[in-house]
């Protein structure tokens, strides 16, 4: 199955280079290219790509706002960020916003292809090390919820507040099945087996109001 | 109405109109000050881009060439190290001059980044607690970022502190920034404020922000800024 990619970057040369490289790769096809965040949001809605590959610093609408708009329209969208910034703050902000992966522009083509494949398959792809010396800080500031996507975090707090999957589905405007999927993903990622355990964990981590 | 009452009324009217004129002029001055700061920021952004794209690119090329050649010469290996240091310095300078992270991600990540960049290389322990809404106006964000930057640079230069805490909170439409260090402190009556501090004071005034420095010898320093938004 071919992975359909929409690519957004305001640097034309960069975008063309990436696009050519990806189109020359088996099973990946770039079906849309955008100059800025506004165009990206409308293209994503129109084309429903499998993976959205996007830069952060873009004119008209920044990447951070664009991710938010995309996810509010399609909560299952798979966003992979392609950025020149190797600072931990960027990676964390993008993960918190709901991106599934983060690749540095200085990475090799192989790494980018691997990231696209992983993200398309529903996995995440984030750098394990962000600029050597900052490793320690990186560890220090990680919240237990950082492994969850934005949507999963919303579900997490609703479970912690004692809601059933049915109620969560109604509140977040999703089907019962989707809500249950999110719930089981959260349990898996946080190594929990019941809502009681989740609530206990949330309490310990100071996440209950 | 008696004569005196009439005279009083006309004096009051005159006072009111004078007060209005004063308010108007103050507002104009404030607008002008804000515009000047915005211009300064845009100049800095331009310079920062030139540093990054111009000298930065040249140094990147130089570093790569030296790296390729350095395999069989310790002398060139040293030069490669020096070139790399120069490249990193230029990059950091360019980013501090115009923090793109503020545009890209907003104030909260930008302040965490600032603390980490300035303090972790200085062996100063720090704690950064930020709890503000995401949609702070851009000019207020820049103001707070620049005040934090100036304060932290002063702390590093003068205080000999081993610990700094930065906290940013939002309450009743006021943003409050507190930066506290455990360093030497200073006597406010004998130390003249430097250019940097005077500049952020002026800048705070343009936003009706209050900037208060509390310090005493041996007691550390606390900088508090409150900005109505």
Contacts between the chains, C-beta under 8 A, distances in Angstrom:
chain1	res1	chain2	res2	distance
A	56	B	104	5.2
A	56	B	105	7.8
A	57	B	100	6.2
A	57	B	103	7.2
A	57	B	104	5.4
A	62	B	103	6.9
A	62	B	104	5.9
A	63	B	104	7.2
A	64	B	104	6.6
A	64	B	105	6.0
A	64	B	106	7.5
A	85	B	101	7.5
A	85	B	104	7.6
A	87	B	101	7.1
A	87	B	113	6.0
A	88	B	116	7.8
A	89	B	101	6.4
A	89	B	105	6.6
A	89	B	109	4.1
A	89	B	110	7.6
A	89	B	112	5.5
A	89	B	113	4.6
A	89	B	116	7.8
A	90	B	101	7.1
A	90	B	104	7.3
A	90	B	105	6.7
A	90	B	109	7.4
A	92	B	109	7.3
A	93	B	105	4.6
A	93	B	109	5.0
A	133	B	120	7.3
A	133	B	121	7.8
A	134	B	116	6.5
A	134	B	120	7.2
A	137	B	116	5.6
A	137	B	120	6.3
A	141	B	112	7.6
